[in-house]
Structures are given as structure tokens and as C-alpha cells.
Amino acid sequence: MPEGPEIRRAADRLHEQLAGRRLESVWFAFPELAAEADSLTGREVTAVDSWGKALLTRFDDGRVLYSHNQLYGVWKLHDAEREPDTERSLRVRLTAEGRSASLYSASDVSLWPAERLGDHPFLSRLGPDLLTHGVTLEQAMARLAEPRFARRRLGGLLLDQAPFAGIGNYLRSEILFFAGLSPTVRVVDLSDEQLKGLAQTILDVTRQAYEQAGVTSRADWAAAAKRQGESRRLCRFAVFERDGRPCHACGTPIERLMVSSRRLYRCPSCQPE
């Protein structure tokens, strides 16, 4: 499933397609939204951004279209007169100045006043988005150290969207590896230097995954893996899905664990208990 960086890149593409343009037509498959379609026609799309795995399309009258792709949803961008080649079910279509964005197969779509987004049942449970909300190192450190998080084990905490929105399974493994921390460690067990290092790694790995389309490994490690004939997918990661292969840093075989009912990959030497 896509994680925060992938959703943010999808938001960027939607933003490029629609932002700064006035809607010529709006169509919703959902009856409760269909009644609002005419009121959005003529409105300008001011921005498209993301919060965790949700996309937020913002209009100049202060309303926001919330959409969550869940497992099967996908936005397709196309010229207004050219229908996408797909058998998926159309849920939403926004057309602005000859450009269209069509959402297929998603079921979680709603329209909100911007000032009430914090009341949304999903968004209200999320922490700040690492790519959208400008989280600083100091804010990340303070967030991790909050009493409600401090005694949680990192392997479970990083998947919980309450501290930060957007970290999923591959980011969790990569962050813990580059921070040199075991998934069993708690925030309260960390030294000040380790806490700072973890917070910086969370920001850096997430930002790299966004900028490099999901690549989190070091460039020299990825190049070495490619020379050895590894798949393009495996070359992307430092440890994720690399179980049984030697650690790029120390040569110890990477191991696979189940933590919080999800796969986690770690180097036993670089991330000691």
C-alpha cells in the first residue's frame, strides 16, 4: 500500500493538473455529494495536498474535498475529451480548463469546510504530516517524547499515525535501520543524542523517499546491489524485503520479524537489542 511519500507525490500531480484553474464541471457518484456538484462548478482549485494517506483538494470558497484511496482507489489525470482506458468504477471527476482528474474505485470521499477538517473522524486521529506540515527537528523530538508515546516500543509506535502521519511499513524498517535502533527500544530508553538522531532520521528518510520516488537506500549501496543483479525493487531499500541478504553496512544477514502484525526487517548487528 502506498505510504506518505507516494500519496504526497500523487497530490503534487493533482495539484499540477488542477490548481489555479476554475472548475468547468464536477461529477460525484455519491448521492450525498452529487447535490454539491453544481455549487463547485466555477470555483477555483487553490491547492491539492496530503495528510497521511488522505488527499485534500482545496477550493477558493474554503471547502475541501477529502479522498482516501484505501486499497484500490486511484486518481487518473487526462484531457477532458479523452476518457481513461479503465474498467474501474468512476467515483469523482473534476474538470478545469480542459484538464480532468478522475477518481476510480475509492469509497471514502467527503466535502468539508476547511476549518472543520480537524473534526474529520480519520484526520482527527492523525499527527502532523511529515511532508505537508513542515515538521521541524525540534517538533519531531518533542512529539516523540510526549508522555503518551514515550513508553511505546518503536516498532509499534512508528506505524501508529498519531505521532506522525505517513509512515508505513517500508519506511518503518528503513528509519529504524538508519537510526541504528531495535524495534523493541522505547523512546524513554533513548539518550538525548539517540532521540535527536531518530527524529532527524524520520525526517530525512521520509523526505528522501518523497524526492526519489520511494528509494531509501544510499546511492552507493543501490548501485552495488544493481551490479550484483538484484531486482530494481530490492535496490531501492537498505533493509526492507532484503531478509537473508548481507547488510550493506556490516555484512550480517538481514532478518525478517513480525512486529505489530506487520513485516519488519532489521540488521541484528547494526540494530542490537
C-alpha positions as MATLAB code, in Angstrom:
seq = 'MPEGPEIRRAADRLHEQLAGRRLESVWFAFPELAAEADSLTGREVTAVDSWGKALLTRFDDGRVLYSHNQLYGVWKLHDAEREPDTERSLRVRLTAEGRSASLYSASDVSLWPAERLGDHPFLSRLGPDLLTHGVTLEQAMARLAEPRFARRRLGGLLLDQAPFAGIGNYLRSEILFFAGLSPTVRVVDLSDEQLKGLAQTILDVTRQAYEQAGVTSRADWAAAAKRQGESRRLCRFAVFERDGRPCHACGTPIERLMVSSRRLYRCPSCQPE';
ca = [
       0.000    0.000    0.000;
       1.340    3.499   -0.791;
       2.773    5.414    2.151;
       3.045    9.118    2.856;
       5.687    9.902    0.201;
       3.703    8.194   -2.546;
       0.479    9.950   -1.549;
       2.281   13.283   -1.437;
       3.614   12.703   -4.955;
       0.062   11.885   -6.098;
      -1.089   15.157   -4.510;
       1.623   17.008   -6.401;
       0.414   15.569   -9.706;
      -3.184   16.526   -8.922;
      -2.035   19.991   -7.897;
      -0.214   20.413  -11.207;
      -3.299   19.263  -13.108;
      -5.910   21.414  -11.370;
      -4.505   24.151   -9.116;
      -5.076   27.734  -10.245;
      -7.852   26.676  -12.625;
     -11.609   27.096  -12.427;
     -13.827   24.037  -12.491;
     -15.909   23.656  -15.607;
     -17.699   20.551  -14.409;
     -17.893   18.424  -11.283;
     -19.349   14.936  -11.012;
     -19.799   12.671   -7.987;
     -21.107    9.114   -7.903;
     -22.179    9.541   -4.280;
     -25.725   10.918   -3.835;
     -24.791   12.955   -0.761;
     -22.086   14.730   -2.782;
     -23.915   14.958   -6.104;
     -26.116   17.698   -4.667;
     -22.974   19.816   -4.104;
     -21.573   19.425   -7.618;
     -23.234   22.498   -9.124;
     -22.057   24.694   -6.247;
     -18.441   23.734   -7.000;
     -18.687   24.478  -10.714;
     -16.940   27.795  -11.356;
     -14.870   27.562   -8.195;
     -11.074   27.665   -8.416;
      -8.936   24.809   -7.153;
      -6.400   26.561   -4.933;
      -4.255   23.596   -3.895;
      -4.041   19.837   -3.541;
      -2.054   18.451   -0.638;
      -1.953   15.348    1.528;
      -2.311   14.383    5.172;
      -1.089   10.870    5.797;
      -2.802    8.732    3.184;
      -5.600   11.219    2.516;
      -5.692   13.685   -0.378;
      -7.159   17.144    0.210;
      -8.365   19.163   -2.789;
      -8.941   22.765   -1.708;
     -11.349   25.230   -3.339;
     -11.423   29.013   -3.217;
     -14.650   29.120   -1.196;
     -12.972   27.383    1.764;
     -14.303   23.896    1.112;
     -12.030   20.850    0.902;
     -12.640   17.565   -0.899;
     -11.307   14.729    1.257;
     -10.485   11.470   -0.522;
      -8.754    8.315    0.681;
      -7.692    5.773   -1.919;
      -7.732    2.883    0.571;
      -6.590   -0.323   -1.160;
      -7.988    0.118   -4.647;
      -8.649    3.804   -5.301;
      -6.667    5.664   -7.942;
      -6.711    9.139   -9.447;
      -6.198    9.308  -13.221;
      -5.237   12.570  -14.915;
      -6.324   13.162  -18.505;
      -7.551   15.664  -21.072;
     -11.224   16.419  -20.653;
     -12.166   14.978  -24.047;
     -10.141   11.787  -23.606;
     -11.686    9.097  -21.393;
      -9.172    6.947  -19.443;
      -8.888    3.343  -20.573;
     -10.055    1.519  -17.455;
     -12.799   -0.791  -16.247;
     -12.749    0.705  -12.759;
     -15.817    2.438  -11.319;
     -15.743    6.208  -11.588;
     -16.375    7.945   -8.254;
     -15.350   11.591   -8.795;
     -14.466   13.713  -11.796;
     -13.172   17.278  -11.638;
     -12.636   19.151  -14.909;
     -10.918   22.532  -15.026;
     -10.000   24.397  -18.201;
      -9.833   21.275  -20.328;
      -7.963   19.160  -17.784;
      -9.647   16.378  -15.814;
      -8.845   14.378  -12.706;
     -10.927   11.232  -12.237;
     -11.041    9.143   -9.062;
     -11.815    5.462   -9.539;
     -12.744    2.688   -7.095;
     -12.447    4.762   -3.904;
     -15.346    4.865   -1.458;
     -14.126    7.287    1.234;
     -14.868   10.731   -0.202;
     -16.430   13.739    1.528;
     -16.640   17.528    1.354;
     -15.636   19.631    4.374;
     -15.272   23.279    5.378;
     -11.534   23.815    5.843;
     -11.983   24.996    9.419;
     -13.683   21.713   10.340;
     -11.117   19.310    8.904;
      -9.888   18.682   12.424;
     -13.268   17.097   13.180;
     -12.928   14.516   10.425;
     -13.066   11.037   12.035;
      -9.868    9.909   10.276;
      -7.861   13.126   10.211;
      -8.620   13.861   13.860;
      -6.579   10.788   14.852;
      -3.509   11.750   12.830;
      -0.367   13.502   13.881;
       1.236   16.124   11.627;
       2.116   15.065    8.105;
       5.883   14.867    7.742;
       5.833   16.241    4.191;
       2.925   18.697    4.256;
       3.039   20.341    7.667;
       6.661   21.479    7.819;
       7.641   19.415   10.859;
      10.976   20.640   12.276;
      13.611   18.577   14.078;
      12.684   20.172   17.388;
       8.982   19.475   16.832;
       9.709   15.863   15.900;
      11.792   15.346   19.043;
       9.113   16.900   21.232;
       6.417   14.813   19.590;
       8.254   11.545   20.205;
       8.919   12.483   23.824;
       5.269   13.179   24.669;
       4.179   11.028   27.657;
       1.578    9.140   25.571;
       4.315    7.941   23.188;
       7.452    7.793   25.321;
       6.927    4.275   26.718;
       5.837    2.718   23.434;
       8.225    0.396   21.592;
       9.453    1.944   18.367;
       8.399   -0.983   16.199;
       4.762   -0.319   17.001;
       4.935    3.415   17.557;
       6.225    4.289   14.100;
       3.241    2.592   12.456;
       0.804    4.433   14.707;
      -0.264    7.513   12.758;
      -0.777    9.535   15.940;
       2.849   10.699   16.345;
       3.363   11.390   12.632;
       1.165   10.745    9.619;
       2.540    8.949    6.588;
       4.972    6.360    7.971;
       4.107    2.880    6.746;
       5.797   -0.483    6.681;
       8.776    0.116    4.416;
       9.557    3.481    5.997;
       9.435    1.942    9.479;
      12.119   -0.647    8.663;
      14.315    1.862    6.850;
      14.052    4.518    9.575;
      14.971    2.111   12.362;
      17.926    0.768   10.367;
      19.402    4.171    9.585;
      18.820    5.270   13.185;
      20.588    2.107   14.389;
      17.746    1.191   16.712;
      15.976   -2.057   17.530;
      12.184   -2.126   17.165;
      11.942   -3.184   20.824;
      13.500    0.038   22.126;
      11.214    2.627   23.751;
      11.551    6.377   23.328;
      12.092    6.722   27.074;
      15.139    4.427   26.791;
      16.893    6.717   24.320;
      19.636    9.163   25.198;
      19.177   12.761   24.107;
      21.584   12.112   21.236;
      19.692    8.994   20.146;
      16.364   10.811   20.317;
      17.719   13.596   18.152;
      19.166   11.044   15.735;
      15.844    9.193   15.479;
      13.898   12.388   14.868;
      16.355   13.528   12.188;
      16.264   10.097   10.537;
      12.453   10.117   10.432;
      12.552   13.447    8.622;
      15.441   12.553    6.303;
      14.284    9.090    5.213;
      10.724   10.274    4.591;
      11.972   13.255    2.593;
      14.312   11.059    0.529;
      11.511    8.584   -0.206;
       9.396   11.501   -1.438;
      12.108   13.096   -3.556;
      13.389    9.814   -5.010;
      10.045    8.057   -5.610;
      10.340    5.502   -2.809;
      14.119    4.992   -2.823;
      15.521    4.979    0.716;
      18.882    3.239    0.267;
      22.169    5.067   -0.112;
      23.162    5.719   -3.711;
      26.368    3.662   -3.459;
      24.517    0.725   -1.876;
      21.836    0.832   -4.559;
      24.481    0.901   -7.274;
      26.300   -2.067   -5.731;
      23.065   -4.047   -5.483;
      22.308   -3.283   -9.130;
      25.753   -4.523  -10.200;
      25.075   -7.752   -8.321;
      21.928   -8.294  -10.360;
      19.372   -7.561   -7.683;
      15.862   -6.532   -8.727;
      15.025   -2.879   -9.116;
      12.726   -3.115   -6.109;
      15.399   -4.555   -3.821;
      17.912   -1.941   -4.952;
      15.591    0.723   -3.569;
      15.885   -0.333    0.069;
      18.609   -0.684    2.679;
      16.888   -3.493    4.609;
      13.215   -3.757    3.647;
      12.457   -7.115    1.963;
      16.190   -7.923    1.982;
      15.964  -10.777    4.502;
      18.801  -13.272    4.148;
      20.948  -10.834    2.180;
      24.049   -9.259    3.734;
      23.687   -5.879    5.376;
      25.198   -3.175    3.188;
      26.957   -1.699    6.227;
      28.356   -4.744    8.035;
      27.616   -7.901    6.048;
      25.369   -9.515    8.671;
      22.324  -11.242    7.124;
      19.180   -9.128    7.340;
      16.392  -10.776    9.324;
      12.629  -10.570    8.977;
      10.392  -10.186   12.050;
       6.694   -9.726   12.649;
       6.098   -6.599   14.721;
       2.588   -5.238   15.270;
       1.332   -7.886   12.831;
       3.430   -6.430   10.012;
       6.715   -7.429    8.431;
       9.799   -5.656    9.767;
      13.370   -6.039    8.521;
      16.473   -5.327   10.579;
      20.194   -5.916   10.802;
      20.897   -7.668   14.142;
      24.400   -6.139   14.285;
      23.582   -2.558   13.297;
      20.367   -2.567   15.387;
      21.247   -4.525   18.559;
      18.654   -5.323   21.173;
];
